[in-house]
Amino acid sequence: MSKKILIFATHDYGGAGESAYRITKAILKLDYNAKLIVKHKSKSDSTVLQVSEEYQPASIPTRIYNKIAAKFNKEQKTGELILDSNYCFFNTNEAHTSISSSSLLKALPFNPDIILLAWVTGFVNTELALTLQKHTGAQVYWIMTDMAPITGGCHYAWDCNGYTLDCSNCPAILTETYKDRARKNLLIKKNNIEAGNIKVIAGSGWTHNQAQNSSLFRNQKFISTINGLIDFSVFNNANRNIAKQVFNIAKNSKVIFSGATYTGEKRKGISFLVQSLQHLYHLQTDEEKGRIKILVAGNQLNENEYVKQIPFDIIPIDFIKDDRLLSLAYQAADVFICPSVEDSGPMMVNEALACGTPVVGFEMGLLYNMVQNGVNGFKVPLADATALASAINEVISLSESEFLSYSTNAIKMVEEHASLESLKKVMSQLENNIN
């Protein structure tokens, strides 16, 4: 009889929510009985179930980052908790549950063998995770889509190593009277994780290292890794020969593709992207400058002050919600740039590689283990815009045969580490580790 799997996520949309949805659909393909349980549902798919809340708690910040500033400004005026938004410190009180345990338990469609927690901020905290474990007897695994599972509240720790100790004197908390909040949160997590034997799953080689160094999971004997799953029926290189035409780009153009949706977030590194393209501009002859096109996906790009500073011809495309159109954008590109300086992903790295497009970016997140220098792209030292420019130049200067080699290697990397077959191996590991 196939194992029963429940996956929990705050949303079924957005980067982390979409990742949870893809994992759920992939697990179903492996003949498991699986459902995705969310707090906020957008998809008309019976695989996704929404919790019916019995009461509406005070709101907790989630992925909608542009609302954070207003919230913080209000807190500053009232003398409440003030946070440095760069850390994305959303889990402000681990002792507070955002929904009732009865609501959560009523949503269970069956008694699972395995529970996977994806991005669950503002939905399932460790207290509720412990409740789920006790009620079902399932082994609970928490997937590191970012650093939330291993910290006292932040999703990105930057240079802070507090999560390897006890999260005391948290730099993300600016209000002195609340400085101890992260330490208390981490202690609550520790107690609940130990009581429920909750384990962690890394979301990349980068987060695997973070989990191994964390105070919460450093004693876990084996940490599986799910490098973000790719659906090859959508993300592939089947239409590379016509992809540039779709975006009205000349065939002999060199296309550099990047996203510019969350340009207000320091961690996404848009300033480094612009600096690198400015450096790249000076490395080109006049003829080469004319052939280079910058394909940028995002919202209101014509008004974006960062985008205006890019010296090459810009081809703006609105934020792409259709994955098949996004796949064509990757295939139209000669290189995909990921300028993130603090990230656990992003998923776009794997999507680009699956489409046979070399990836260049800073050494962190998915680039850490999915990109190999001189093989399927380049990863350069963090925040080094000059090195990033040189790496971009290296890729767009490849001969046709060299590019084909990079492209083939890119696809192979995803097949080995972020495909349905790789998930099959992970699920086998999880089953073998059920106590």
C-alpha positions in Angstrom: 0.0 0.0 0.0 1.4 3.4 -1.0 2.4 5.8 1.8 0.2 8.8 2.6 1.8 12.2 2.4 0.5 15.6 3.6 2.3 18.8 2.5 1.6 22.1 4.3 2.2 25.5 2.9 0.9 29.0 3.7 -0.1 29.5 0.0 -0.3 27.5 -3.2 1.0 30.4 -5.2 4.1 32.6 -5.3 7.6 31.2 -5.3 7.5 29.1 -2.2 3.8 28.2 -2.6 4.3 27.1 -6.2 7.3 25.0 -5.1 5.1 23.2 -2.5 2.5 22.6 -5.2 5.1 21.2 -7.6 6.4 18.9 -4.9 2.9 17.7 -4.2 2.1 16.9 -7.8 5.4 15.2 -8.3 4.8 13.0 -5.2 1.5 12.0 -6.7 3.3 10.9 -9.9 5.4 8.6 -7.7 2.2 6.8 -6.8 1.9 8.2 -3.2 -1.4 9.4 -1.9 -0.7 13.1 -1.4 -2.5 16.4 -0.6 -1.4 20.0 -0.2 -3.0 21.8 2.7 -2.8 25.6 2.7 -4.1 28.6 4.5 -4.7 30.6 1.3 -5.8 28.7 -1.8 -5.9 30.1 -5.4 -5.8 27.0 -7.5 -8.9 25.1 -8.7 -7.2 21.8 -8.0 -8.7 19.1 -5.7 -5.2 18.2 -4.7 -5.1 21.5 -2.7 -7.1 21.7 0.5 -7.7 24.9 2.4 -8.0 25.1 6.2 -11.3 26.5 7.3 -10.4 28.8 10.2 -12.5 28.9 13.3 -11.3 32.4 14.3 -9.3 35.1 12.6 -6.0 35.9 14.5 -3.9 39.0 14.4 -2.2 39.1 11.1 1.3 37.9 10.7 3.5 39.2 7.8 4.0 36.8 4.9 5.5 37.0 1.4 3.9 40.3 0.6 7.1 42.3 1.4 5.8 45.6 0.2 3.5 45.8 3.2 6.3 45.4 5.7 7.5 49.0 5.6 4.1 50.4 6.5 3.7 47.9 9.4 7.2 48.8 10.7 6.5 52.5 10.5 3.4 52.1 12.6 5.3 50.0 15.2 7.9 52.7 15.4 5.3 55.3 16.2 3.7 53.2 18.9 6.9 51.9 20.4 6.2 48.3 19.5 8.5 45.7 18.0 10.8 47.3 15.3 12.6 45.0 12.9 15.2 45.4 10.2 13.2 44.3 7.1 16.4 42.9 5.4 16.2 39.9 7.6 12.5 39.1 6.8 11.9 38.5 10.5 8.3 37.3 10.1 8.1 34.7 12.8 7.8 37.3 15.6 6.3 35.0 18.3 6.7 31.3 18.2 4.4 30.9 21.2 1.5 32.3 19.1 -0.4 30.0 16.8 -2.1 31.8 13.8 -4.9 29.2 13.6 -6.5 26.8 16.1 -5.2 23.3 16.3 -8.8 22.0 15.9 -9.1 23.9 12.6 -5.9 22.3 11.3 -6.8 18.8 12.4 -10.3 19.0 10.8 -8.6 19.8 7.5 -6.7 16.5 7.4 -8.2 14.3 4.6 -6.5 11.1 6.0 -3.9 10.0 8.6 -0.5 10.5 7.0 2.7 8.5 7.2 4.8 11.5 6.4 4.1 15.3 6.9 6.2 17.8 4.9 6.2 21.4 6.0 7.1 23.8 3.2 6.9 27.6 3.6 4.5 27.8 6.5 5.0 31.2 8.0 1.8 32.6 9.5 0.2 29.2 9.3 2.0 26.3 11.0 4.5 26.9 13.7 6.4 24.3 15.7 3.6 24.0 18.3 1.1 23.1 15.6 3.7 20.8 14.0 4.0 19.0 17.3 0.3 18.7 17.5 0.1 17.2 14.0 2.8 14.7 14.9 1.2 13.6 18.1 -2.3 13.4 16.5 -1.2 11.4 13.5 2.0 9.6 14.6 3.6 10.8 11.3 7.2 11.6 10.8 7.4 15.4 10.3 10.0 16.9 8.0 10.5 20.7 7.5 11.8 21.7 4.1 14.2 24.7 4.1 12.8 26.9 1.4 14.7 29.6 3.4 16.3 29.8 6.9 13.0 30.0 8.9 13.2 26.4 10.2 16.6 27.0 11.8 16.4 30.5 13.3 14.6 32.4 16.0 12.4 34.2 13.5 14.3 35.5 10.5 14.2 33.9 7.0 17.6 35.2 6.0 20.4 35.6 8.5 22.9 37.4 6.3 26.2 37.5 8.2 24.6 36.6 11.6 25.6 33.2 13.0 23.2 33.4 15.9 21.2 30.4 14.6 24.3 28.2 15.2 24.1 29.2 18.9 21.0 30.5 20.6 19.9 33.6 18.5 20.5 36.0 21.4 21.1 39.7 20.8 19.4 39.4 17.4 20.5 42.1 14.9 17.1 41.9 13.1 15.4 43.2 16.2 16.0 47.0 16.6 13.9 47.5 19.7 16.1 46.9 22.8 13.3 45.7 25.0 12.5 42.9 22.5 16.1 41.8 21.8 15.6 38.5 23.6 12.6 37.5 21.5 14.6 35.6 18.9 16.3 33.6 21.7 13.0 32.7 23.3 11.5 31.7 19.9 14.5 29.4 19.2 14.1 27.8 22.6 10.4 27.1 22.0 11.3 25.6 18.6 14.0 23.5 20.1 11.6 22.0 22.7 8.9 21.3 20.1 11.3 19.9 17.5 12.8 17.5 20.1 9.4 16.5 21.5 8.1 15.7 18.0 11.3 14.3 16.5 10.9 16.8 13.7 13.6 16.6 11.0 14.8 19.1 8.4 15.1 18.7 4.6 17.5 21.0 2.9 16.3 23.1 -0.1 19.8 23.3 -1.7 23.4 22.5 -1.0 23.6 26.0 0.5 20.8 25.4 3.0 22.1 21.9 3.7 25.3 23.5 5.1 23.2 26.0 7.1 21.1 23.1 8.6 24.2 21.2 9.5 25.6 24.2 11.3 22.4 25.1 13.1 21.8 24.5 16.8 18.5 22.9 16.1 19.5 20.2 13.5 23.2 19.8 13.7 22.7 16.4 15.4 20.4 15.1 12.7 22.2 12.0 11.3 21.2 12.4 7.7 19.7 15.5 5.9 18.0 14.9 2.6 18.0 17.6 0.0 15.2 18.6 -2.4 16.8 21.1 -4.9 13.5 22.5 -6.1 11.6 20.3 -8.6 11.4 21.0 -12.3 8.6 19.8 -14.6 10.4 19.0 -17.8 7.2 19.0 -19.7 7.1 22.7 -19.2 10.7 23.8 -18.7 12.8 22.3 -21.5 14.8 23.4 -24.6 12.3 22.1 -27.2 11.6 25.6 -28.6 15.0 27.3 -28.4 15.2 27.7 -32.2 12.1 29.9 -32.2 12.1 31.4 -28.7 13.8 34.7 -29.8 11.2 35.2 -32.4 8.5 35.1 -29.8 10.0 38.2 -28.2 10.8 39.9 -31.5 14.5 39.5 -30.9 16.9 39.1 -33.9 18.5 35.6 -34.1 22.1 36.9 -33.9 21.4 38.9 -30.7 23.0 37.9 -27.4 20.2 37.8 -24.9 20.8 38.3 -21.2 17.8 37.4 -19.1 17.1 38.3 -15.5 14.1 39.1 -13.2 13.4 42.4 -11.6 10.3 41.9 -9.6 11.4 42.6 -6.1 13.9 45.4 -6.7 13.1 46.9 -3.3 14.6 43.9 -1.6 18.3 44.3 -0.9 18.9 40.6 -0.9 17.8 40.3 -4.5 20.9 42.2 -5.6 19.4 44.4 -8.4 22.1 47.0 -7.8 24.8 44.4 -8.4 23.0 43.3 -11.6 23.0 46.9 -12.9 26.7 47.4 -11.9 27.7 44.2 -13.6 25.9 45.2 -16.8 27.6 48.6 -16.7 31.0 46.9 -16.4 30.0 44.5 -19.2 29.2 47.4 -21.5 32.8 48.7 -21.3 34.1 45.2 -22.3 32.2 45.3 -25.6 33.0 46.7 -29.0 30.4 49.0 -30.5 29.2 46.2 -32.7 28.9 43.8 -29.8 27.0 46.4 -27.7 24.4 46.6 -30.4 23.8 42.9 -30.4 23.3 42.5 -26.7 19.7 42.7 -25.5 18.6 42.6 -21.8 15.4 40.6 -21.4 13.9 41.7 -18.0 10.8 40.3 -16.4 9.0 42.3 -13.7 6.4 44.9 -13.0 6.3 48.5 -14.2 9.9 48.2 -15.6 9.7 51.4 -17.6 9.4 53.3 -14.4 12.1 51.3 -12.5 15.0 53.5 -11.5 17.4 50.5 -11.5 16.4 49.3 -15.0 16.8 52.8 -16.4 20.6 52.6 -15.4 21.2 49.5 -17.7 23.2 50.7 -20.7 22.1 48.1 -23.2 18.8 47.8 -25.1 16.1 46.6 -22.7 13.3 44.3 -23.7 10.8 44.5 -20.8 8.2 41.9 -20.2 5.5 42.0 -17.6 5.8 39.6 -14.6 5.3 36.2 -16.2 2.5 34.1 -14.6 2.4 31.6 -17.4 5.1 29.0 -17.0 5.2 28.1 -20.7 5.9 31.7 -21.6 8.5 31.8 -18.9 10.1 28.7 -20.4 10.3 30.5 -23.8 12.0 33.5 -22.1 14.7 31.2 -20.7 15.1 29.5 -24.1 15.4 32.9 -25.8 18.3 33.8 -23.5 22.0 33.0 -24.0 22.5 33.4 -20.3 20.4 33.8 -17.2 21.7 36.1 -14.4 20.8 35.6 -10.7 22.2 38.6 -8.8 20.8 37.5 -5.4 23.2 38.2 -2.5 21.1 36.5 0.2 18.8 33.7 -1.0 18.0 30.1 -0.5 17.0 29.6 -4.2 15.7 31.1 -6.3 13.7 28.6 -8.4 14.5 30.5 -11.5 18.1 29.1 -11.4 16.8 25.5 -11.9 14.2 26.6 -14.4 16.8 28.3 -16.6 19.2 25.3 -16.4 16.3 22.9 -17.3 15.8 25.1 -20.4 19.4 24.6 -21.4 20.4 28.1 -20.5 23.7 28.7 -18.7 23.4 30.5 -15.3 25.7 33.1 -13.9 25.4 34.6 -10.4 26.9 34.8 -6.9 27.8 31.7 -5.0 24.9 31.1 -2.8 21.4 29.5 -2.8 20.8 27.0 -5.6 23.9 28.2 -7.5 26.1 26.8 -4.8 25.5 23.2 -5.9 23.6 23.5 -9.2 26.1 25.6 -11.1 29.6 24.4 -12.0 32.1 26.9 -13.2 33.0 26.4 -16.9 30.5 23.6 -17.2 27.0 25.0 -17.1 27.7 28.6 -16.1 29.6 30.5 -13.4 29.3 31.3 -9.7 31.4 34.3 -8.5 32.3 35.7 -5.1 29.4 37.4 -3.3 28.7 41.0 -4.3 31.5 41.2 -6.8 29.9 43.0 -9.7 33.1 43.1 -11.7 33.5 39.3 -11.5 29.9 38.9 -12.4 30.4 41.0 -15.5 33.4 38.9 -16.5 31.4 35.7 -16.1 28.6 37.0 -18.2 31.0 38.0 -20.9 32.6 34.6 -20.8 29.2 32.9 -21.5 28.0 35.3 -24.3 31.4 34.8 -25.9 31.1 31.1 -26.2 31.3 29.5 -29.6 28.2 27.6 -30.9 29.7 24.2 -29.9 30.9 25.5 -26.5 27.4 26.9 -25.8 25.9 23.5 -26.8 28.1 21.8 -24.2 27.1 24.2 -21.5 23.4 23.8 -22.4 23.6 20.0 -22.4 25.4 20.1 -19.0 22.8 22.5 -17.6 19.9 20.1 -18.4 21.8 17.1 -17.1 22.4 18.9 -13.7 18.7 19.4 -13.3 17.9 15.8 -14.4 20.3 14.5 -11.7 19.4 16.8 -8.8 16.0 18.5 -9.3 13.8 16.0 -11.3 11.1 13.5 -10.6 13.8 10.8 -10.5 15.8 12.7 -7.9 12.7 13.2 -5.7 12.0 9.4 -5.9 15.4 8.9 -4.2 14.6 11.5 -1.5 11.2 9.9 -0.8 12.9 6.6 -0.4 15.3 8.2 2.1 12.5 9.7 4.1 10.6 6.4 4.3 13.7 4.6 5.5 14.2 7.2 8.2 10.7 7.0 9.7 11.1 6.0 13.3 
